[in-house]
Amino acid sequence: MELTRTNTVNTQAPISYNGGILSAFVEGVKTFFETRKAISELEGMTDLQLMDIGVARSGIKAAVKGDLYR
């Protein structure tokens, strides 16, 4: 019995962070963690500090997400 080697070529496109589904997923994860960090930092402030920057404690999530209207 003779063993032969065959060379195979991978025809799939390489996974890239420059575009596509993987890039969108990575950006979504980054945004999620950045948002959580910002909310956590604001929640750690005193009411006086929040008042200085014009954010009510009840409006922290809206402020981080850009939903506050002035």
Secondary structure in CASP SS format (residue, H / E / C, confidence):
PFRMAT SS
TARGET T0000
AUTHOR 0000-0000-0000
METHOD secondary structure of the structure
MODEL  1
M C 1.00
E C 1.00
L C 1.00
T C 1.00
R C 1.00
T C 1.00
N C 1.00
T C 1.00
V C 1.00
N C 1.00
T C 1.00
Q C 1.00
A C 1.00
P C 1.00
I C 1.00
S C 1.00
Y C 1.00
N C 1.00
G C 1.00
G C 1.00
I H 1.00
L H 1.00
S H 1.00
A H 1.00
F H 1.00
V H 1.00
E H 1.00
G H 1.00
V H 1.00
K H 1.00
T H 1.00
F H 1.00
F H 1.00
E H 1.00
T H 1.00
R H 1.00
K H 1.00
A H 1.00
I H 1.00
S H 1.00
E H 1.00
L H 1.00
E H 1.00
G C 1.00
M C 1.00
T C 1.00
D H 1.00
L H 1.00
Q H 1.00
L H 1.00
M H 1.00
D H 1.00
I C 1.00
G C 1.00
V C 1.00
A C 1.00
R H 1.00
S H 1.00
G H 1.00
I H 1.00
K H 1.00
A H 1.00
A H 1.00
V H 1.00
K H 1.00
G C 1.00
D C 1.00
L C 1.00
Y C 1.00
R C 1.00
END
